[in-house]
Amino acid sequence: MTKDLLGASTDVGPVTLKVGDLDAMTDYYHRGVGLSVLGQQGAVVTLGRHGVPAVVLEHTPLLKHAPMSAAGLFHTAILFDDQADLASSVYSVARHFPRSFTGSSDHSVSKALYFDDPEGNGVELYWDRPRADWRWNGGDVVMNTRYLDPNAFLQENLGEAGVEGPGDGAAAVGHVHLKVGDLETARQFYADVVGFDVTAQLGDQALFVSAGGYHHHIGMNTWHSRGASGRWPALGLGEVTIELGSDDDRGALRDRLVTGGVAVRDDEHTLSFEDPWKNEIRVSVVG
């Protein structure tokens, strides 16, 4: 029997973060990363570019931080169309928030630079190489982790305009990386039930899944969270959005979730459900 899969047009949408200091977090993603404030409704600020939301900040000052070993967000990965635009945002974050840089890597499929926002949420800023340059071994994409010199990257890609401030090209969430308790449970849920393809796995440490031949839409690891159980309300990840291309895709996903025994909230426009670690997932149809 052929496995039911998410449609090829499936993508990741905005990530909602529960934050303690709304002003500081808005400043980081706006002045630092270079996202525009698209709107504010009470205690919720939405940031993105060209009307496309990327990060939603929900002010929840009564919540506390979860321990490092808890399940939740590892990082939100914001994808830039070109290296010059990525370099301008990297330079902006490094200039305005100099202690937030945590590392950089060439993953063969992409170049990525990593930061922590003011409340400790991981942030990846990255650029994809053309898909024609990606290498596959059967159904597994080849993703390496080679050192990327951040200063050399900036010297090669940062133009005079980029020094003045972040660019205004397209920038949206390309993937989300989660902390989970174990990979077998993650694989059963995200691949067998939700319908992603597995594109890579690193032993019992990390798993990557996608739709439509992307290198990964969701990554999961146990580096800090092995054995973690369900989350409780805390600062950090509020919600991950998955965007589908049609109502038929949405209906098929709902059927798989119900068959898999997953509690689903369905308002006829969106689906909402939790993964095995109580990470909230919201599914909408775009197109």
N, C-alpha and C positions, 0 to 999 in steps of 0.2 A: 504494500500500500504506500502511495506517495505521501510524504509528510506535508501537512498543511503549513504553508509559509505565509508570512506577511508579504504584501505586494511590493513590487520592485521600487515603487515611488515612495515607500516609507522613509521617513526622516525623523530626526530628533528636533523638538521644538524648545521653547524657553524652559529654563530651570528656575524654580522658585526657591529662594533661600529665606529661612526665618532668621532675623537679625536682631541684635540687641541695640545697636546704635545706627539708626537709619541714616542720619546725616553723614557719618563717617563712611558707611558702606556705599552710599550713593556717590560720594566724592571719589572713592576709589575706582568704581566702575565707570564714572563719567570723566573726571579729570585725569585719572590714571590710564585706564584701558582705552578710553576714547569712545565709549558708547554714549549715545544721546539719551536724554530723559524724554521718553515718549509720552509719559503721563504719570499723574499721581492721583490716587483716590484714597483719601484718608491716610491710613498707615501703610499703604502699598505703593511702591514706586516701580515703574516698568522702564527698563533701559534696552536699547537696541540701536539699529541703524536702518534708515530708509523705511521706517514704519514697521520693521520686523523685530518683534521682541526677542531678546536673548536672555536677559536676567531679570527676574521679578523679585524685589526685596519686600518682605512682609515684616513689619515691625512687631516683634513679640518680646518686649523687654523683660517679661516675667520668667522667661525660659532660661535655662542654664546650658552650658556646654556639656556635651556628652564626653566620656573618656575616649582617648585615642583608640582603644580596643573595641569600641562600639561599631556596629554596622552603620552605614550611612554614605555620605559623599566622600569620594577620594579627590576628584576634581571635576569641574565644569570646563569643557574644552571649546574654546571659541575659534572658529575657522575663518581665516582671512583669504581673500581671493588672490592676492599677490604678495610677494616677499617684501616689497617696499612698504606696503600698508602694515604688514605684520611688524616690520622693523620699527616703524614710527610708533606703534602702540607699545612695543617692548621698551623702546627708549623712553617713552612717556612714563610708563610705570616705574622704570628704574630711576628716573630723575625725580619723580614726585614721591615715590615710596621705595627708597633705596634698600631697605632691609627686607623687602618682600620676595626677592628673587630666590628660588630654591634649586634651580638646575636647568639643563638644556640637553636635548638629545636629537640625533638624526635617526629616525626610525625606518629609513629606506623609503617608506611610502609618504613620509612627511618630515618636516622639521618643526620641533616643538620646544618652547621655552616655558618654564614653570615658575609659578609664584604662589604665595599665600595671601589672601585678602586680609583686611584688618581683624577679622574674627576667626582666622585660621582655616577658612575654606580653600581648598586647592583650586588653582586656576591654571589652565593650559592655554597658551596662545600659540596657534600653529598654522602652517601652510601645507597643503597637499601637493605632492608631485603629480603630474598628469597620470591618469589611470593606466595609460599605455606603458608607463615605466614601472608599474608595480609588478612584482614577480609572485607567481602562485605555484604551490606544490600540491597539485590536486585541488581540493577545496580549501586549503590553508594558505593564507596570504603570508608572505615573508616580511616580517617586521623585526628589524634589528634594533639594538639600542647602542648606538655609537656616540661618542662624545661630540657635541657640537659646541665650538668655541663661541660664546655669545658676543664677545667683542669683535671677532672676525666676521660674524654674521652681520653685525651692525655696520661695520666698515664697508662690507660688500653691498649692503642693501639700503642703508639709510641715506636718503637724499636730503638736500637742503631744506625742502619743504617739510620733510618728516621731522627735522630737528625742531621746527616751530611748533609742532603739535601733531596729534594723531591724524591719520588720513580720514577720508569719508567714503572709502569703498565698502563693499558688502562685508559684513561680519555677523555671523550667527553661530549658534551652538552646532558644532559638528558631531560631537559625541559626548557622552557622560560616562564617567568612571566611578563605580561604586565599591564600597567596602562591604564584603559579605562574609558569612560564617563558614561556608564550604562550597566548593565548586560543583560537586555532584548535584546538590540541591539547586544551585544556580542554573546549571545546564538543563536540568529537568524542567525548570520553570520557564526560563527565557527562550530556550530552543524548542522543547517538546510541547509546551503549552502555548506560550505567546506566539511562537512561530518564527523566531530569528534563525538564521544560519549561523553555525559555529564557524568562525574564520581562523581562529588560532587558540591554542591552549598551552600554557607553560606549566606542565606537571599539575601539582595541586595548589599552585600559587596564583595563577591568573587565567582568565577566560575572556575571549573577545567574540562578540556576536554582531551580525549586521543583517540588513536586507538589501537586495538589489545589487550585490557585488561590491559594496563599500568595504573598506578594511575593517572598520568596526563602528557601530553606532552606540553600543554599550560595552564597556569593559568592566570586569569585576575582579577583585583580588582579595586574598586573605593575608596580605603582608602584615597588617596590624590587627586584623579582626578575626583570625581563625577561631572557630567555635562560638562566635558571637550569636546571640539569640535576637529576638525581635526588639526593635527600637522602642523607646519611650519618647514622649514629646521633649524636644531639645532644640537649641539653636543649631543651625546648619541646614541640611537638606529639608525642603518642604515638599517639593513635588517635581517629578520629571515628566515632561510632555513628549508623547510619541504622536507624530502626525501621519495619518494614512491618506491614501489618494482617492478613496471612494467609500461610499456607504456599504458596498458589498464587502470590502475589506473589513470594515468595522463590524458588520454582522457576523462574518466568519470568525473574527477574533472573539467576539462575545460568546459565540457557540463553543469555541475551544476552552475559554475560561470557565464557563458553566460546566462543561463536561469534565474539566479538570478539578472541579470542586472549589474554584476560586470565587469568593464573594465579589459581585460586581454591582456597582451603582451606575444606572443607565438612565439618562434624562432625554434620550432619543437624539441627542446631539453629541454627547461625549460619554465615554466610559471611564470610570475611576475604579481602581483596585489597588491592592497592596501586594508586594512581592513577599517571599517567605520571611523577610526581615523587617516588614512593615514600612518599607520604602514606598511612598505613594506614587502611583503612576496614573497619569491622565492621558486619555487617547482622544484625539479630535480628528476630523476629516478636513483636509485642506485641498482645495482645487475645485 
